[in-house]
Amino acid sequence: MIKQIYHQHKGRFGYRRITLTMKDKGIIINHKTVLRLMKSLGLKSIIRVKKYKSYRGEQGKIAPNILKRNFKADQPNTKWATDVTEFNVSGNKLYLSPIIDLFNGEIISYNLSERPVFAQITDMLKKGLKKIKNTENIILHSDQGWQYQMKAYQNILKEKGIVQSMSRKGNCLDNAIIENFFGTLKSEMFYTKKFGSIDELRKDIKEYINYYNNDRIRLNLKGKSPVQYRTLSFNNIV
């Protein structure tokens, strides 16, 4: 069963998540036993890397750091974070821009683009805003990337009553939750295979985000996936 769960999740689950999955299936086993058995089977999960930097100096208005590393949210859609990360496939680039909900780590919306353009950010934002009824007083945190300094971006937030928050310059820890998501996505999906084209990568990122939201259980969510946790905690909020 350990091997079955490990391969079902393409090597992305370590011994803690495998233990929780077995528990959900009615098999009670100590996590240390699972670790020992995984070692004897030669099964282990994978690890992280480095981010695309969109900072180009002050291009517009810098927002204060409202979030101040308080990543805990008691309800969905009260604290969001966003950023952009870059992928390289044989010299061709693909950029992913998502919004993550700090309540449960769920990816609310995202956009994939072959160039880091402003339209990517507005498309992602509009898709996210369509999903919820009340946007008043959501804190949306980002770094000081040029996209988030744009007046057009800040106007959309203002119209919807969203509070803009920005990391301090050059301090990635201020946006640690989305940085962790990028690290997880790259270590569990991007670095596990060789991609032949941007289209192939685009397809796999879409599949991974669906998997991440709906099937990838998290220890800090009581062994549930982000969507399962939200549904159980606050049914029908999104």
C-alpha positions as CSV (number, residue, x, y, z in Angstrom):
1,M,0.0,0.0,0.0
2,I,2.9,2.4,0.7
3,K,4.2,1.8,-2.8
4,Q,0.8,2.2,-4.3
5,I,0.2,5.6,-2.5
6,Y,3.7,6.8,-3.4
7,H,3.4,6.0,-7.1
8,Q,-0.2,7.3,-7.2
9,H,1.1,10.7,-6.2
10,K,4.2,10.4,-8.4
11,G,6.6,10.4,-5.5
12,R,5.3,13.7,-4.1
13,F,4.2,12.3,-0.7
14,G,6.7,11.7,2.1
15,Y,6.2,9.4,5.0
16,R,3.9,11.8,7.0
17,R,1.4,12.2,4.1
18,I,1.5,8.5,3.3
19,T,0.7,7.7,7.0
20,L,-2.3,10.0,6.9
21,T,-3.5,8.6,3.6
22,M,-3.3,5.0,5.1
23,K,-5.2,6.2,8.2
24,D,-8.0,7.6,6.0
25,K,-8.2,4.1,4.4
26,G,-8.6,2.5,7.9
27,I,-5.0,1.3,8.4
28,I,-3.5,2.6,11.6
29,I,0.3,2.5,11.4
30,N,3.1,4.5,13.2
31,H,4.7,7.2,11.0
32,K,8.2,5.9,12.0
33,T,7.3,2.4,10.6
34,V,6.2,4.0,7.3
35,L,9.5,5.9,7.2
36,R,11.5,2.8,7.9
37,L,9.6,0.8,5.2
38,M,10.0,3.6,2.7
39,K,13.7,3.6,3.3
40,S,13.9,-0.2,2.8
41,L,11.8,0.2,-0.5
42,G,14.1,3.1,-1.7
43,L,11.2,5.5,-1.8
44,K,11.7,9.2,-1.0
45,S,10.2,12.5,-2.0
46,I,11.8,15.5,-3.8
47,I,13.2,19.2,-3.2
48,R,13.2,22.9,-4.2
49,V,14.7,26.1,-5.9
50,K,15.0,29.6,-7.1
51,K,12.6,32.4,-8.1
52,Y,12.0,34.8,-11.0
53,K,12.5,38.4,-9.8
54,S,10.1,41.0,-11.3
55,Y,11.5,44.0,-9.3
56,R,12.7,46.8,-11.6
57,G,13.0,49.6,-9.1
58,E,10.2,52.0,-8.2
59,Q,7.9,52.2,-11.2
60,G,4.8,53.5,-9.4
61,K,3.4,53.6,-5.9
62,I,4.8,51.2,-3.2
63,A,2.2,49.9,-0.8
64,P,3.0,49.4,2.9
65,N,3.5,45.9,4.3
66,I,0.1,45.4,5.8
67,L,0.5,41.6,6.1
68,K,3.7,41.8,8.1
69,R,4.2,38.0,7.8
70,N,0.9,37.3,9.6
71,F,0.1,34.4,7.3
72,K,-2.7,33.0,9.4
73,A,-6.3,33.5,8.2
74,D,-9.3,32.3,10.1
75,Q,-11.6,32.4,7.1
76,P,-11.4,32.0,3.3
77,N,-10.9,35.1,1.1
78,T,-9.5,37.4,3.8
79,K,-5.8,37.2,2.9
80,W,-4.5,36.5,-0.5
81,A,-1.0,36.5,-1.9
82,T,0.4,36.7,-5.4
83,D,3.7,36.5,-7.3
84,V,5.1,35.4,-10.7
85,T,7.5,32.5,-11.3
86,E,9.4,31.6,-14.5
87,F,10.0,28.3,-16.2
88,N,12.5,27.6,-18.9
89,V,12.1,24.8,-21.5
90,S,15.0,24.7,-24.0
91,G,15.4,28.5,-23.9
92,N,11.6,29.2,-24.1
93,K,10.0,30.8,-21.1
94,L,6.6,30.3,-19.4
95,Y,5.4,32.5,-16.6
96,L,2.9,31.5,-14.0
97,S,1.0,34.1,-12.0
98,P,-1.4,32.7,-9.3
99,I,-3.4,34.0,-6.4
100,I,-3.2,31.8,-3.2
101,D,-5.6,32.0,-0.3
102,L,-3.7,32.1,3.0
103,F,-6.6,30.4,4.8
104,N,-5.9,27.0,3.2
105,G,-3.2,27.4,0.5
106,E,-5.8,27.0,-2.3
107,I,-4.9,28.5,-5.7
108,I,-7.9,30.8,-6.3
109,S,-6.9,31.7,-9.9
110,Y,-3.9,31.8,-12.2
111,N,-2.6,32.8,-15.6
112,L,0.1,31.2,-17.8
113,S,1.8,33.4,-20.3
114,E,4.9,33.2,-22.5
115,R,5.8,36.8,-21.6
116,P,5.7,38.6,-18.3
117,V,3.1,41.1,-19.4
118,F,0.7,43.3,-17.4
119,A,-2.4,41.6,-19.0
120,Q,-1.4,38.4,-17.3
121,I,-1.8,40.0,-13.9
122,T,-5.2,41.6,-14.7
123,D,-6.6,38.4,-16.2
124,M,-5.6,36.4,-13.1
125,L,-7.1,39.1,-10.8
126,K,-10.4,39.3,-12.7
127,K,-10.8,35.5,-12.7
128,G,-10.2,35.4,-9.0
129,L,-12.6,38.2,-8.3
130,K,-15.4,36.5,-10.3
131,K,-15.3,33.6,-7.8
132,I,-16.4,35.5,-4.7
133,K,-19.3,37.8,-3.8
134,N,-17.7,40.2,-1.3
135,T,-14.2,41.5,-2.0
136,E,-14.3,44.3,0.6
137,N,-11.2,44.4,2.9
138,I,-9.4,41.3,1.4
139,I,-5.6,41.9,1.9
140,L,-3.8,41.1,-1.3
141,H,-0.1,40.8,-0.7
142,S,2.7,40.8,-3.3
143,D,6.4,41.8,-3.7
144,Q,7.3,45.1,-5.2
145,G,7.3,43.8,-8.8
146,W,6.6,46.3,-11.5
147,Q,3.2,44.8,-12.2
148,Y,1.9,45.5,-8.7
149,Q,3.1,49.1,-8.8
150,M,1.0,49.9,-11.9
151,K,-1.8,52.4,-11.4
152,A,-4.2,50.3,-13.4
153,Y,-3.6,47.3,-11.1
154,Q,-4.0,49.5,-8.0
155,N,-7.2,51.0,-9.4
156,I,-8.8,47.5,-9.8
157,L,-8.0,46.7,-6.2
158,K,-9.4,50.1,-5.0
159,E,-12.6,49.7,-7.0
160,K,-13.2,46.3,-5.3
161,G,-12.3,47.5,-1.8
162,I,-9.2,45.3,-1.7
163,V,-6.3,46.3,0.6
164,Q,-2.9,46.2,-1.1
165,S,0.1,45.0,0.8
166,M,3.7,44.7,-0.4
167,S,6.8,42.9,0.9
168,R,9.8,45.0,1.8
169,K,12.3,45.3,-1.0
170,G,14.4,42.1,-1.5
171,N,12.8,40.2,1.4
172,C,11.2,37.0,0.0
173,L,10.2,35.9,3.6
174,D,7.5,38.5,3.6
175,N,5.7,36.5,0.9
176,A,6.7,33.0,2.1
177,I,3.5,31.2,1.5
178,I,3.4,31.7,-2.3
179,E,7.2,31.1,-2.4
180,N,6.6,27.8,-0.8
181,F,3.9,26.9,-3.3
182,F,6.4,27.7,-6.2
183,G,9.0,25.5,-4.5
184,T,6.6,22.7,-4.1
185,L,5.3,22.9,-7.7
186,K,8.8,22.9,-9.2
187,S,10.1,20.1,-7.0
188,E,7.1,17.9,-7.4
189,M,6.3,18.5,-11.0
190,F,8.8,20.6,-13.1
191,Y,12.0,19.0,-11.9
192,T,10.6,15.4,-12.1
193,K,10.6,15.2,-15.9
194,K,12.2,16.7,-19.0
195,F,9.7,18.8,-21.0
196,G,9.8,18.9,-24.7
197,S,7.8,22.0,-25.2
198,I,6.1,24.9,-23.5
199,D,2.7,23.5,-24.5
200,E,3.5,20.2,-22.7
201,L,4.6,22.2,-19.6
202,R,1.5,24.3,-19.7
203,K,-0.7,21.2,-19.7
204,D,1.2,19.7,-16.8
205,I,1.0,22.9,-14.7
206,K,-2.8,23.0,-15.1
207,E,-3.0,19.3,-14.1
208,Y,-0.8,19.9,-11.1
209,I,-2.7,22.9,-9.8
210,N,-5.9,20.9,-10.0
211,Y,-4.2,18.1,-8.1
212,Y,-2.7,20.5,-5.6
213,N,-6.1,22.1,-4.8
214,N,-8.1,18.9,-4.7
215,D,-6.0,15.9,-4.0
216,R,-2.7,16.8,-2.4
217,I,-3.2,16.5,1.4
218,R,-1.4,18.8,3.8
219,L,-0.3,18.2,7.3
220,N,-1.3,21.6,8.5
221,L,-4.8,21.1,7.1
222,K,-5.5,18.1,9.3
223,G,-4.6,15.7,6.4
224,K,-7.0,17.3,4.0
225,S,-6.4,19.0,0.6
226,P,-7.0,22.7,0.4
227,V,-10.5,22.3,-1.2
228,Q,-11.5,19.5,1.2
229,Y,-10.4,21.6,4.2
230,R,-12.3,24.7,3.0
231,T,-15.4,22.7,2.2
232,L,-15.5,21.0,5.6
233,S,-14.7,24.3,7.4
234,F,-16.8,26.8,5.6
235,N,-19.2,25.2,3.2
236,N,-20.4,27.3,0.2
237,I,-18.2,30.4,1.1
238,V,-16.4,30.3,-2.3
